[in-house]
Amino acid sequence: MKKYILPILLVTFIVVAVVVGTAADTKTSPKLAYIDPNKILQNYDKWITFQKQMEDEISKYQTELDKIKDQTQKQQKYYEYQQTINTKIAQTQAQIESEILQKVKEYAEVMGYDFVFNSTTMAYGASSYNITDAFIQYLKKAKK
């Protein structure tokens, strides 16, 4: 009987250690964070480049409008240009936001985040959960 006490105690100890270790793993909280999408967009190189392109295009349209003397024709061209610009902005912004969301997913997986929220849809978030600046740095390094 004494022969079996040590192995039984050893097996019992191992089983208890595994159960306690497993229980501890299931009680860990999810890793949460949030980002400020507006700040990210304003710091995203593709968005900055696009804004400059749009400023140049708007300037070109303004020069063309200044040459038109007839007010009716001028107003018609203005609306045409405005529609063209708004369409480009909407399409490009959607594409860039899609790219950023993909990068957020990659970053979250690499950094072990379970959830990354959008700060514009939250009522409150403690600043310690704000990873916007770290994510912007990730974007800049990932580009290189």
C-alpha positions in Angstrom: 0.0 0.0 0.0 2.9 2.4 0.9 4.3 1.7 -2.6 1.2 3.3 -4.2 1.0 6.4 -2.0 3.8 8.4 -3.8 2.5 7.7 -7.3 -1.1 8.5 -6.3 0.0 11.7 -4.6 2.1 12.6 -7.7 -0.8 11.9 -10.1 -3.2 13.8 -7.9 -0.9 16.8 -7.7 -0.5 16.8 -11.5 -4.3 16.6 -12.1 -4.9 19.4 -9.6 -2.2 21.5 -11.3 -3.7 21.0 -14.7 -7.3 21.8 -13.5 -6.1 24.9 -11.7 -4.1 26.0 -14.7 -7.0 25.4 -17.1 -9.4 27.2 -14.8 -7.1 30.2 -14.6 -6.9 30.4 -18.4 -10.7 30.4 -18.8 -11.0 33.3 -16.3 -8.7 35.7 -18.2 -10.5 38.8 -19.5 -10.5 39.6 -23.2 -7.9 42.1 -24.4 -9.7 45.3 -25.4 -8.7 48.5 -27.1 -10.1 51.3 -29.2 -8.9 53.6 -32.0 -9.8 57.1 -33.2 -10.6 56.5 -36.9 -10.5 60.2 -37.7 -7.0 60.7 -36.3 -5.8 57.6 -38.1 -7.3 58.8 -41.4 -5.7 62.2 -41.0 -2.3 60.5 -40.5 -2.7 57.9 -43.2 -0.2 58.7 -46.1 -2.7 57.6 -48.8 -5.3 60.0 -47.4 -2.9 62.9 -47.2 -1.8 62.3 -50.8 -5.4 62.1 -51.9 -6.3 65.3 -50.2 -3.5 67.1 -52.0 -4.6 65.7 -55.3 -8.1 66.9 -54.6 -6.9 70.4 -53.7 -5.1 70.5 -57.0 -8.2 69.2 -58.9 -10.5 71.7 -57.1 -8.1 74.5 -58.0 -8.1 73.4 -61.7 -12.0 73.4 -61.6 -12.1 76.8 -60.0 -9.8 78.2 -62.8 -12.1 76.7 -65.4 -15.2 78.1 -63.7 -13.6 81.6 -63.5 -13.3 81.6 -67.3 -17.0 81.0 -67.9 -19.0 84.2 -68.3 -22.5 82.9 -68.6 -23.9 82.4 -65.0 -26.3 79.6 -66.0 -23.5 77.6 -67.6 -21.2 78.5 -64.7 -23.7 77.1 -62.2 -24.2 74.0 -64.3 -20.5 73.3 -64.5 -20.1 74.0 -60.8 -22.7 71.3 -59.9 -21.1 68.9 -62.4 -17.6 69.5 -60.8 -19.1 69.2 -57.3 -20.7 65.9 -58.1 -17.4 64.6 -59.7 -15.4 65.6 -56.6 -17.9 64.2 -54.1 -18.0 60.8 -56.0 -14.1 60.6 -56.0 -14.0 61.5 -52.3 -16.6 58.9 -51.4 -15.0 56.1 -53.4 -11.5 56.8 -52.3 -12.5 57.2 -48.6 -14.3 53.9 -48.7 -11.3 52.2 -50.3 -8.9 53.7 -47.7 -11.2 52.9 -44.8 -11.3 49.3 -46.0 -7.5 49.2 -46.1 -7.3 50.7 -42.6 -9.8 48.2 -41.3 -7.7 45.3 -42.7 -4.6 46.8 -41.1 -6.5 47.1 -37.8 -7.4 43.4 -38.0 -3.7 42.5 -38.7 -2.5 44.7 -35.9 -5.1 43.2 -33.4 -4.0 39.7 -34.3 -0.3 40.5 -34.0 -0.8 42.3 -30.7 -3.3 39.8 -29.3 -6.3 42.0 -29.0 -9.7 40.3 -28.8 -11.7 43.4 -29.6 -10.7 46.8 -31.1 -13.5 49.3 -31.0 -14.1 52.5 -32.9 -14.0 55.5 -30.6 -16.6 57.5 -32.5 -19.3 55.0 -31.6 -18.4 54.6 -27.9 -19.9 56.6 -25.1 -16.7 56.4 -23.1 -13.3 54.7 -23.2 -10.5 55.1 -20.7 -7.4 56.5 -22.4 -5.3 53.6 -21.3 -7.2 51.5 -23.9 -6.6 54.0 -26.7 -4.1 52.4 -29.1 -4.5 55.0 -31.9 -0.9 56.4 -31.7 0.6 52.9 -31.5 -1.5 51.9 -34.5 -0.5 54.9 -36.5 3.2 54.0 -35.9 2.4 50.4 -37.0 0.9 51.8 -40.2 4.0 53.9 -40.9 6.3 51.0 -40.3 4.2 48.5 -42.3 4.4 50.8 -45.3 8.2 50.7 -45.4 
